[in-house]
Amino acid sequence: MALFDLRLQVVHNKLNNKELSVTELVDASYKRIAETDSAIKAFITLNEENAKQQAAELDKQLQEGGERGLLFGLPAGIKDNIVTDSLLTTCASQFLSNYNPIYDATSVRKLKAAQSVTIGKLNMDEFAMGGSNENSSYFPTRNPWNTDYVPGGSSGGSAASVAAGQVYFSLGSDTGGSIRQPAAYCGIVGLKPTYGLVSRFGLVAFASSLDQIGPLTKNVEDSAYVLQAIAGYDSSDSTSANVDIPDYTSALTGDVKGLRIGVPKEYLGAGIDPRVKEAVMKALQVYESMGATWEEVSLPHTDYAIATYYLLASSEASSNLARFDGVRYGVRADDAANLIDMYRKSRSQGFGPEVKRRIMLGTYALSSGYYDAYYLKAQKVRTLIKQDFDQVFEKFDLIIGPTAPTPAFRIGEQVGDPLTMYLNDICTIPVSLAGIPAISVPCGIADGLPIGLQIIGKAFDESTVLRAAHAFEQQTEHHQMRPQL
């Protein structure tokens, strides 16, 4: 078994028993990156000098004894829209190609407190806008299972790096499915926490009412550990929820007897690949064998989710990205005739096509003549979508369905058709609009590419989501599947 396939507790036991050092873990990470990243292209920026220095300091602490952090010594990758002190944060955009932050995001600060080691910054769709990682302004990331295929997006680099064994875990951000969908495409575990559970301070905003940071890992147990480290109230984030944080690992009992599961008929209807539907139905049989029950339910406003999301997210993006004007930070056009010309040229040169498309859509939806017809109406439909989930959760503990309607698609296959690309998020976007937690776990293979199972829970009930995901994982071998690189 590869070093980064070992469970966190096993790695920590090896460290405690002096069978392994943090330096060896970090060296193994950079060696694997050197072997595979020319094909995968998961990383934009590496942090090698600082990471090796930190590893040496942690090894010294290991020798001296004393209390160690929850993620002690584990090599981690950070999505490149989460700011890192003195380490480039580009959002995979030419606009921020020179942006070197002077502070850490709260989630990064918490990882440092837990004593993980930041290996580098991971590729993504520019400003987190995309579902394939082809919208990066640097290069597309490729799926470790088959490099002719996309890894998903926007956290494609975060998913690919974990699947390829380059890092032990990574952080991504999820606005409409950007953790869960790439996790499904790359055959790993991706968790989107409840909105507000993990601080957004230091996350470069795309859509502020939707964005959420979460972990991508090889197994559910490790996901629980990483969530434990990064969850919690943060006064620096006005949307942070001041709720008690339970011990997520204690929920991993393997027992789901009596659990009530709702299966939305809208998630298994037209547009869902038959192979994906078959894998989900087999997963439900596994839950039945463990004593859980399931029934078909309806989320009737699902058909409106895509339109609602792209109106709201684009509107928020047009507002959030107004700060990128070439004045305060980022790249500035050097051939401008005046201030207005500098704004225009800086934004024209700095933003890629997908970012421009969403800014224009959002600006249009917020304009005085169309605000009521589009933006306000989308907010009302968002409320209806949330109410759909609330009604189902009055009777059921969890909702289960596919993470994505199909396995990964070929690079270049959909990049010229934005509307088709947007439809890939049909199963994940409603969850984001409702602000509730969901996890994607591997549940099958189709033509050599992974299929993801999405487990959706009540707000702030990550414990039940993790319990159900872990129980399924223990009864199956899908999480043990690895790409052959």
Buried (B, 14 or more C-beta within 10 A) or exposed (E): EEBBBBEBEEBBEBBEEEEBBBBBBBBBBBEBBEBBBEEBBBBBBBBBEBBBEBBBEBBEBBEEEEEBBBBBBBBBBBBBBBBBBEBBBBBBBBBBBEBBBEEBBBBBBBBBEBBBBBBBBBBBBBBBBBBBBBBBBBEBBBBBBBBEBBBBBBBBBBBBBBBBBBBBBBBBBBBBBBBBBBBBBBBBBBBBBBBBBBBBBBBBBBBBBBBBBBBBBBBBBBBBBBBBBBBBBBEEBEBBBEBEEBEBBEBBEEBBEEBEBBBBEBBBEEEBBEBBBEBBEEBBEBBEEBEBBBEEBEBBBBEBBBBBBBBBBBBBBBBBBEEBBBEEBBBBBEEBEEEEEBBBBBBEBBBBEBBBBBBEBBBBBBEEEEEEEBBEBBBEBBEEBBBBBEBBBEEBBBBBBBBBBBBBBEBEBBBEEBEEBBBBBBBBBBBBBBBBBBBBBBBBBBEEBBBBBBBBBBBBBBBBBBBBBBBBBBBBEBBEBBBEB
